[in-house]
Amino acid sequence: MRVYDVDLFDTPSSTIAALHAQGKKVICYFSGGSYENWRPDASDFAASDIGKELDGWEGENWVRLSGASVRNVMKKRIKMAADKGCDAIDPDNVDGFVSGT
């Protein structure tokens, strides 16, 4: 069985449905531990929850995972993945403790 890991925001539901029709599984990627200033939900983060920049990733910052706004954004992203028909999620950048943040 083939599995595709696609960007949650950039992949339309129709693409996920087409992959399912071919017997494929779809994992939807999103950043679970960082703020990305180009995402449509970027304004949903509280300024106090945005931390230092990710090394080498312009426009991306670590977030304070305990922040209420961060948790609300992540809940919405998980719901978006479910609504789009994703079989699983791939929350990235949840290893800030390893990166010395």
N, C-alpha and C positions, 0 to 999 in steps of 0.2 A: 504494500500500500504506500502511496506517495503522500507526503505531508508538505504543505506549503506554509511558510512563515511570512505573513504579509503585514504591511503597515496598516494599523487600525484606521487611521485618518485618511490615507491616500487610496485605500481599496474600497470600491463601492460594493454594496450588498449583492449587486448583480454578478460581480466577479466571483464572490464567495459562493453564490448559488450555482454558477457555472462549474466551478471546481467540484462542488458536491455532486453535481449531476454526472461528473466523470469518475465518481467514486473516491475523490481525494478528501483528505482531512485538511482543515485550515486552522492555523494558529495565528492569532492577531497580536502583533507587536505594538507596544506603547511604552513610553518611559514611565516607570513607576516611582522613580526616585529623583527625577530631575525636571526642571522647568525648561521648556523650549519656547523661545519667544515667537516662533513662527506658527505655533499650533493655534487652532481656532479657540481653544479654551484657556489660552495664556492669561487673559484678564481675570480669570476666576481664582487665580492664586493671590494670596495676601502678600504684600511686599515683605512683611516680617518673616514669611516662610521661605523666601528665596535666599540661598546662601552663595557660596563662592562658585566661580566659574569652573566648569569641567575642563581640565587640561586638554587643549587641542580641539575643542568643540565650541566654536563661536556661537553666542546666543543661547548657550545651555548652561544652567546653573543647578547645583545640588539643591534639594529642598529639605526642609525640616519635616520629617515624616509624621511627627506627632501633631503638626499643625492642622487645625480643623479644615482650613481651605484645601489643604493637600488631600486630606482624606475624602472630602466631598468631590474633588476633581477625580480621584481614582475610582470612587464609586460610580460616577457618571461614565467613566471610560469603560469600566467593566460591564455596565449596563449596555453601553453602545456596542460592545463586542457581542454580547448576547443577542441584542436586537438585530445585528447584522448577520447572525448565524455562525459566528466563530465557534469552532469545536473546543478551543482552549485559548488561553491568553499567554503572552510572553512579556511580562513586565520587566523591563531592562533597568539598569542603573540603580539597583537596590543594594549595592555593595559599597556604599559611601564609606563605611567603616574601614574597608580595605584600602581605600584611596586616600586615607588620611584627612577626611573632611570632618 
